[in-house]
Amino acid sequence: MTVLAVLLWAVVLARLALLRRDRRQRLLWGSLCAGATAITIALPALQSGRDVPLAAHLCAILGAHLLLRLVSAVTGAGQAGVQWALAGAVLLVMAVTGRHGVPAGPARLTAGVTPVETVYWVVFEGYLVTVLVLAGWACATVRRAAPAGALRGGLLAMGAGCLLLAGFGAGRLVLVLARSGGVAVDFTAWDPWLGALRGAGLVLFVAGGAAPPVARLRAVLAAYRSLLVLRPLWGAVRQAFPHVVLMRPAHSALAWPGAAGGRLRVYRRVIEIRDGMLALREHLPACPAAPPGEDPAVTEARALIEALRRRAHGEPPADPGGNWAPVGPEMTDEVVWLSRVSVAFRGLNRAAAGRARLPRPAGSPR
């Protein structure tokens, strides 16, 4: 449970950046935060076999209420006033029936359950099970219209997690009702099975909630990797034609944050490189045939280095001129191609710099 609590808090922190996006994100974050708080409060009692504090159960009800509000926001069903009244009634009943403590440990539940305690568990578990079943149904409904990828997979995992948690609550409620009816029930024997069901449900729910942020993080990292790969080629173009760079990298990072902003920065860098190559085209001589087996990206990088050299030395425009290699029509094709050219450009420059270093004569001053 400690690992699950840490993972849940990690998801809560990871979703902080999404709070300003819309109301649904705020409701989901509030539900996760309330659930993490409930687990954190209950964790010491669960590990020592003591009764779970009432505050943990109240936080769980708050998280379930926010989850129900999220289901209503997604499906358009339900009335806010009714849901608030229901949650308030549940909290009131729990506060009254549980003010002197409610047995939650397996040993105490096995010893017996009073009618007041039965009311407490029926209200508590009944509300949680109802909300979790509705949440699982909502995840299954929304998943059909969700785009393929992390979002659809995350909804599937969250829905399955909700149903497993509902199964945990329903199973414990059945055992409590059986014990209150006089049936001998050994909660200690059932506790490992119910705990496994609860743990699996929490893992799936947390993993599903973390899937979209993790996918966005991967997209951001991929964009930054593309920016780093393109940097040698972009730097050479910027040095030759400073006017093609309309925004400094630091400024663009602040203006376009996030995954979408990272893609825009990559596309902008590609456009700036292409603008520089267009301006450099008059210095591009007709390229001789590439050596057999040479990577076309290396050939393009050699031509680019030669055009930059001719421009730097003030040589007249090439006659006849050459052409840059044709690329596919999509921007992603440009990104892939120019990334290969940039890697080759960097390698050729390093090789040329290594050949330019002459060995130091013996006895020369350092």
N, C-alpha and C positions, 0 to 999 in steps of 0.2 A: 504493500500500500504506500510505502514511502516513495518508491519510484514513481508510482502513479500520481501521487501528489506533486512531485517535482515536475513531471511531464505536464500536468494540468496547469500548474503555475507558469511553465514555460510557454504554453499556448496562450495563456492570458496575456503575458507580456508581449508575445509576438503579434497579437492582434490589437495592441494599443494604437498602432499607426492607422488602423482602419476605422477608428471611432468616428472620425469626421466625415466618413463616406456617406452613410445613410443611417436611418433609424434601425434597420434590421441588424446591421453590424453592432450597433450599441446594445440591442437586446441580447444578441448572442454572446457578446462579451460580458454583459452583466450576468447572464445565466452561468457562463463558465466561471466567472469570478466568485459567484455565490457558491457554486459547487466546490471549487477549490478551497474556499474558506471552510465549508462544512467538513470536508475531508481532513483539513488541517486541524480543526478543533477535535474531530472524532479520533484522529490517529493515535494519540497516546492511550486513550481508553481501549481502542481495538487491540493494540499491541499488548496491553496488560490484562485484557479480559474483563475490564470494568464496564460499567454502564456508560453508554454514550451520553454526553451532556445534552441538555435540551436545546442549547444554542446551536448545536450542529444540526439538529433536526429542523429548527426554524430557518436556518440558512438554506437547507435543502428545499424547504417549501418555497422560499423566495426565489431560488434558482429555477424551480419547476414553474412558478408563476411567470417568470420572465421568458422561459421557454415556451409556455403557452401563448404569451403575447406575440412571440416570434412566429409561432405557427399561424396565429390569426393574421399577422401582417403578411405572411407569405400566401396563405390560401384565401384571404378575404372573408373568412367565416368567423363567427363569434362576436360578442359585444364586450367592449372593454369594461363597462360598468358591471356586468354580470361576473366577469372574470375577477375583477378587483374584489367584489363582494364575496365571491366564493373563497378566494385566497384569505381574505380577512376573517371569514368564518372559521376556516381551517386553523389559522393561527390562534384564534381565540379559544377554540375547543382544546387545542393542544396545550395552550398556556394554562388553562383551567385544570384539565385532567392530569397534566404532567408537572404541576407546580411542586409536588413533593417527590418528584423523581419517578422515572419509569424504568422497569427492568429491561435491559437491552442485551446483556451478556447471555451466552448460551446456558450457563449454569443456573442463573436466576430465572430465565424463562422456563427451563425444565422443571424448576421447583413449583411453578404455578403462576397463573395469570388471573388477576382480579377483574371484575366487570369494568371498573373504571379504566384499567390498563388496556382492556380489550377495545374499549371505545377509542382510546388514544391511538392504538395501532391500526384500527380500521380506518379512522379518519386520515392518519398520516400516510399509510401505505396505499390506501384507496386513491387518495389525491395524486400521489406520485405515479402509481401505475396508470391511471387514466391519462395523465399528461404525457407520460412516456409513450404510451400506445398511440396517442394522437400525433406526437412528434415523429414516431417511426412511420406512420401513415403519410404524414406531410413530406418527409424525406423521399419516400417511394414515389409520391405524386410529382413532386418538383423534379426529381431525377429524370423522369421521362423527357422533359423539355430542356434539360440542361445540356450544354455542349459536351461532347466527348472529351475526356481528359481528367485533370485533377479534380475539377468541380463535381463531375458525375461520380467519380470514385469516392470522393469525400462524402457526398450525400449518401451513397450506399453504405459506407462504413458507419456514418452517424446513425442512419436508420437501423442498421443491425445492432449497433450498440444500445440504442434506445429500447429496442425490443428485448435484448438480453437483460438490461437493467429492470425493465418491466417484469420479466420472468422472475428475477431475483426478488423483487418486492411482492409479487403475487405468491411466490412459494413461501416466503416468510409469513405472509398474511394467512395463508391456509394453515400453516403450522400453529400460529397463534390462536386462530379460531378453534382448531382441533383441541389444543391444550385447554382453552377456556371452557370447552364443552366436556371436559373430564377425561379426554383421551390421553393416555400416557405417551408423551412425545419426548424423545431425547434430542434436544436442540444441538447438543455437542456433536452428535453423529452427523447431523444434517449441515452443520456450520461450514465444513470444508467445501461441500458441494455448492452451497449458496455463495460462499466467498469466491469460488472460482467463477461462478456465473457473473457476480458483480465485477470482479476484476477484468474478465473478458469484455464485458459491456463497457467499462470505463476506458479500456485500451482502444476499442474500436471507436468510441465516441470522440476521444481525444485525437486519435489518428485522423479521423474524418474531419474534425475541425481544423487540424493543422495542415491538411493536404493543400488547400488553396494558397495559404501563406508560403508554404514550402515551395510550391510551384512558382509563385511570384519571385521568391528569393533566387531560385535557380535561373529564372529569366533575367533577373538583374545581374547575377554573376556571369551569365553567358554574354550579356551586352557589354559588361566591363572587360571581359576577356577579348571580345572582338575589338573594342577600342584600343586595348593594349597591343593586339596583333597588328592593327592598322597604323599604329603610331609611327613606326619608322618611315613608312611611305608618306604619311600625312605630314610628318615633320619636314621631310625634304621638300615637299610641295609648298608648305608654309614658308620655308626659308627662301625659296625661289620666287614665290608669288604671295606675299603677305596679304594682299587685298582679297584673296579668295576665302580667307578665314574671317567670317563675320562676327564670331562670338568666341571669347576665350573659353578654354575647357572648364575652368573653375566656375565661370558665370553660367555656362550651359548646364553644369551639374546641379546648380541651385535652381535654375529655371525649369529643368525637366527631370525631376526626381522619379524614382520608382521604375517598375519594369517597362511601362509604356514610354517613359522619358528616356530610359536607356536605349530602347530601340530607335527613338527619334534621333538621339545623339549619334548612334552608329550610322543611320541613314544620312545624317547631315555631314558626317565625316566622309562618307563615300562620295557624296555630291561635291564636297570641297576638293577631294582628290581628283575627281573627274574634271572639275573646272580647271585645276592646275594642269592636268594632262592635256586638256584641250588647248590651253595657252602655250604649252610646251610642244605642241605638235609640229610647228614650223621648224623646230630644231631637230626633229626626228628624221634621221636619214633612212633611206630604203634599207631595211635590215637584211643581211645575208641569211641564207638558209640556216636553220638551227642544226647543230650537230646531231647525228642520229641518236635517238634515245633520250635527248635532253627534255626536261620538263618544260612545257610551254610557259609556265610562270617564270622560270629562270630566264628564258629568252626575252620575255616581256621586261623583266627587271634589268637585264643587260641593255636593252634598248632605252629604257628610262634613264639609266645611269649615263649612257652616251649622250642623250639629248640634254641632260642637265650639264654635262661637261661642256658641250658645244655652246650652250647659252652662257655659262660662266666665263668662258674664254672669249666671248663676243664674236663667235664665228657667224658668218652669214647664214641665212635660212638654207636648209638642205634642199637640194635639187638633184634628182627627184626626191620627194619626201616619202616618208613611210606612213604606216597606219598602225594604230594600236589594235591589239587582238579583239575580235568581236566577242561579246558576252551575251548571255541569255537576257530575255526581256524583263525578268523579275528583279526587284531590288535585292532579294536574297541571293540571286545568282551573282550580282555585283559584289555583295559582301564576301561571299565565298571566294570569288576569283581574286579580288583585290587583297584579301587576307593571304592567299597563296603568294601573290606577287610581293607583298610586303615582307613575308618571311624570306623569300628568295633575295629581295633587295637588301635586307639586313645581313644575310649571309655573305653576299658578294661584297658588300662594303667592309665587313669584318676581314674577309680574305684579302682584299686590297690593302687594308690598313696593316695587316700582318706582313704582307710582302714589302710594304714601304718602310718597315723598321729595319734599319741597317745594323749589323752587329757593331758594338762599341769597340774601337781599337784598344789593344792591350795598353795599360798604363795611362789611358786618357783620364782627365780629371772628371770627377762626378759632381 
